[in-house]
Amino acid sequence: MTQQYPKADQFMANTHEVENQPQPLENYNLYLADTALQSAVEREGASWAFSDLIAFGELAGQRESIERGFQANKYQPELRTHDRYGHRIDQVDFHPSYHQLMTTAIEHGLHASPWSDPKPGAHVARAAKYYLHTQVEAAHGCPITMTFAAIPALRHQPNLLREWAPKIMARTYDPSNRPHTEKSAVTIGMAMTEKQGGSDVRRNTTRAYPIGQTGPGEAYELVGHKWFVSAPMCDAFLVLAQTDNGLSCFLVPR
Ligand SMILES: Cc1cc2nc3c(=O)[nH]c(=O)nc-3n(C[C@H](O)[C@H](O)[C@H](O)COP(=O)(O)OP(=O)(O)OC[C@H]3O[C@@H](n4cnc5c(N)ncnc54)[C@H](O)[C@@H]3O)c2cc1C
C-alpha cells in the first residue's frame, strides 16, 4: 500500500523547522546603522550633510537597491564588436541594473559634488555617500571614481577643463554610445596601466607622437598597448604615454 504524505512534503524533502537563520539584511538605513561613519562625518566637518546622508542611506538599504547590486554582477557585461550590418562598434552592453546604479550615483553627485559644490566637508560628505553605495555594488564605483578624479587632472589644461568639466559634473547619466560632442553628460575612464607596469607607470612604453605642434593642449597620436582598462564604455580616458619630455597624460575621447 502506498503511504500518503502531505503534498508539500512529497517533493521538498521537508525535515524540520529551521529557526536560527537571520532575516535578510535589507530595507534598513545604511547610514543610521553605521555609528562609526556618522561620528567620522561629524568629526571631519560634514554634519551639514546629515539629512542628505540619512536619505541616501535609506535609499541604498532598500531591497531593490541591493538586488540591483546582485543583478549587475550576475548578468555580466557583454562585448559586441560589430552591429548587425557588420560595422565595428566595440560596444559593451551592461545589464539595466548596472545603469540604474550609475544613474543613482551620478544623480547624487558621487562623481563630482565636491567640484560642483565646493565647501568645507564636501569631500567628506561625498566619500560617505560613496562608501554607502559601494556596499550595494562595488564595480560601478570604478567609473564613478575615475570620473571624479578626472577634474583635478584636467585643471592642468584649462581649455580642456572648460570644454569637459560641465559635462563631467552634470547630474545626469547618459550611457549612449555616441561621441562626447553630442552628449551633455559624460563619464571618464583611465588607461594608465600597461602589461609591464601598474604601480610604476614610468615604465610605460606607449608613445605619444605630436600631430602638429608639440606641448600641452596640442593633438598627439598615441601608439601602444593598454591593459586593465576596466570601464571601457566611458566617454573619454586619461591615458598615460611617453613624450620626448617624459611621461605625460592625454585625454582620449572614445
Ligand atoms: C579591479 C581592477 C581594476 C583596474 N582598472 C584599471 C583601469 O581602469 N585603468 C588602469 O589604468 N588600470 C586599472 N587597473 C590596474 C591597476 O592600476 C594596477 O593593477 C595597479 O596599478 C598595480 O599594478 P600591477 O597590478 O602591475 O602590480 P605591480 O605594480 O606589479 O605590483 C605588485 C606588487 O608589488 C608592490 N609594489 C609595486 N611597486 C612597489 C614599490 N615601488 N615598492 C614596494 N612595493 C611595490 C605592489 O604593492 C603589489 O603588491 C585595475 C586593477 C584592478 C585590480
The ligand as a Gaussian input file, in Angstrom:
#p B3LYP/6-31G(d) Opt

LIG

0 1
 C       39.790000      45.678000     -10.437000
 C       40.881000      46.476000     -11.102000
 C       40.538000      47.468000     -11.989000
 C       41.539000      48.214000     -12.623000
 N       41.170000      49.176000     -13.507000
 C       42.114000      49.899000     -14.131000
 C       41.751000      50.914000     -15.082000
 O       40.583000      51.143000     -15.352000
 N       42.727000      51.604000     -15.683000
 C       44.047000      51.369000     -15.411000
 O       44.894000      52.059000     -15.974000
 N       44.429000      50.407000     -14.541000
 C       43.491000      49.668000     -13.891000
 N       43.855000      48.668000     -13.003000
 C       45.266000      48.338000     -12.851000
 C       45.853000      48.886000     -11.572000
 O       46.051000      50.280000     -11.695000
 C       47.141000      48.127000     -11.322000
 O       46.806000      46.788000     -11.050000
 C       47.899000      48.700000     -10.162000
 O       48.431000      49.947000     -10.532000
 C       49.021000      47.761000      -9.687000
 O       49.823000      47.397000     -10.744000
 P       50.223000      45.861000     -11.023000
 O       48.967000      45.047000     -10.996000
 O       51.051000      45.832000     -12.269000
 O       51.079000      45.417000      -9.800000
 P       52.617000      45.722000      -9.568000
 O       52.902000      47.150000      -9.854000
 O       53.415000      44.685000     -10.297000
 O       52.708000      45.476000      -8.015000
 C       52.762000      44.154000      -7.487000
 C       53.048000      44.240000      -6.008000
 O       54.271000      44.949000      -5.754000
 C       54.047000      46.057000      -4.891000
 N       54.862000      47.198000      -5.321000
 C       54.850000      47.771000      -6.549000
 N       55.763000      48.765000      -6.600000
 C       56.347000      48.836000      -5.383000
 C       57.376000      49.663000      -4.817000
 N       57.966000      50.619000      -5.525000
 N       57.706000      49.456000      -3.533000
 C       57.109000      48.481000      -2.801000
 N       56.150000      47.671000      -3.287000
 C       55.768000      47.835000      -4.556000
 C       52.564000      46.374000      -5.004000
 O       52.060000      46.963000      -3.819000
 C       51.981000      44.977000      -5.214000
 O       51.799000      44.298000      -4.011000
 C       42.893000      47.936000     -12.351000
 C       43.238000      46.924000     -11.437000
 C       42.241000      46.210000     -10.817000
 C       42.638000      45.124000      -9.854000

